[in-house]
Amino acid sequence: MESARATLTPVLARNPNITSTKVAGNHSKIVRKDFRAIADAVRGLAGT
């Protein structure tokens, strides 16, 4: 995932409205098993 995340660097530099964050879950199963981590990350990005 680190190599995939590295490809985002130019995109993030061009558009300040896009942000990136990491969650503690396993990326291949996070939606099914760790939905709370997604919700927490979204809340963190939203500032709530």
SULZI-V513710 format. One record per helix or strand of 2 or more residues. SS is the DSSP state (A for helix, B for strand). FROM is the first residue (numbers start at 0). TO is the last residue. If there is no record, write none. Layout:
ss->(SS/SS)
from->(FROM/FROM)
to->(TO/TO)
This chain:
ss->(A/A/A/A)
from->(1/8/29/34)
to->(5/13/32/45)
